[in-house]
Amino acid sequence: MTPCLRAGVQFASSVQQVNPAVPVVPVHHIEAHILAALFGPPHALHFPFLAVVLSGGHSQIVLCHKLGLYTVLSTITLSAVDAIKYIHSIRLVPAAVVTESPGSILERCATAYNDLQSKCAKELAE
């Protein structure tokens, strides 16, 4: 991952050298993943909140106090892919039923949960 990020920084710097009017804005990679959740419907999420970051080489539970202020509560060196493979390996879903990748199944379950959560929220608001 580090070489990829370094290449991105070098590319951005070279663009700025060619055109100094283009600003280079430093962005923390993991922070950007966390803050992407704020791009949902207005007021869907606000500080403080708890974030679960499942990344390539590690996973974290992060308490997000405010923009730029975070506390890592827990971290493990299990990647998201390894976690998904583990869940699949303990056969929560019978092997005969599985016709797609474990990641696709997990994504479908998460979408169904979000749809159910939205439906319940609408019913409670009525």
Secondary structure, 3 states (H helix, E strand, C coil): CHHHHHHHHHHHHHHHHHCCCCCCCCCCHHHHHHHHHHHCCCCCCCCCEEEEEECCCCEEEEEEEECCEEEEEEEECCCHHHHHHHHHHCCCCCCCCCCCCHHHHHHHHHHHHHHHHHHHHHHHHC
